[in-house]
Amino acid sequence: MYSHERSLVKRLANKPFALIGVNSDSSRDELSEVLKQKNLTWRSFFDGGGIGGPIATRWGVRGWPTIYVIDHKGVIRYKGVRGGDLDHAVDTLLAEVAKRSRRM
Amino acid sequence: MQFLAVATLVAAALVQGPKDELAALQAKVKASKLGYQAKYQEFKPAFEKFAAEHEGTESALTARLWLLQQTWWLRRSGKMEAAATKIADAILERYPKSKQLAMIGDYHYVLPKNKKAEYFGRILKLTPHDEVKAAMVFATARYTRPKNANALYRKLIAKYGKLPYRATTYADIANALLSPHPKSALAIGQPAPDITGTDVDGHSLKLSDYRGKVIVLDFWGDW
């Protein structure tokens, strides 16, 4: 578990990239324990202490994990991508950012 | 060795009150390596015995609520609803004014579909506590009456909005239920709705603070 997230964060440490979680564990204490024990470095919203918290409810999330990939302009570009597809999605969007900065 | 262990447990139980005894039992459940269903089978007798011995105390009710929730594991054998009804009836009869009755809203899934509203209504009438009333209004809206749900969510916000629901408030969860993002707003090509909230330490966090970066937004939990 988490190995893919970890490798993404490590590989893209110097890129304009952020992994942001929305966490549905039952308490801040429990989440804190998980972050420490599994050495997870990215930030997460704490979503009210359970599945069906306010953020997941607004976003209509029914299954965990659910993944959205958002580009640098804030537009939703991919949904539900995992594994190699997730890498590909992120790399594609990072290439768009690089293209834009070259133009400037 | 085994005798010694048992003797120590008995001695500990004598010195401690029911609260400590229950905490020890709960710790055993937590530490057990069995699967959820096997855990229920294994510890059910101990919880029943504990509840019977301490009937009338809040700890006994806590044990009975655990037993109620755990009837979930009987669903495949078709015995869940009958078992849950029996436990819920006993709880309502013996502990009508306990604050812990709020939990029954969360354990709705073991109750028969056509009886949920009745249970929530009964508890609503029995309880003197706003916390329990809020839980019952919420459970009624959420799990029994989708048609009138929005009116109930508004009532919940107006009357009990500031009361805690899990680690948030009834206002927070009811507002989210009243105004979910439409599916079309979460489609590919749409601007991602902003999220404002707090992180594990309570520090504020905003999705839009990361504009300019490629974001992987990951709804997750450690289970």
Interface residues (C-beta under 8 A of the other chain):
Chain A: E5 L8 K15 P16 F17 A18 L19 I20 G21 V22 N23 S24 D25 S26 S27 R28 E30 L31 S32 V34 L35 K38 R43 S44 F45 F46 D47 G48 G49 G50 I51 G52 G53 P54 I55 A56 T57 R58 W59 G60 V61 W64 P65 T66 I67 Y68 V69 I70 D71 H72 K73 G74 V75 I76 R77 Y78 K79 L86 V90 L93 L94 V97
Chain B: Y165 R166 A167 T168 D172 I173 N175 A176 L177 S179 P180 H181 K183 L186 A187 I188 G189 Q190 P191 A192 P193 I195 G197 T198 D199 V200 D201 G202 L205 L207 S208 Y210 R211 G212 K213 V214 I215 V216 L217 D218 F219 W220 G221 D222 W223
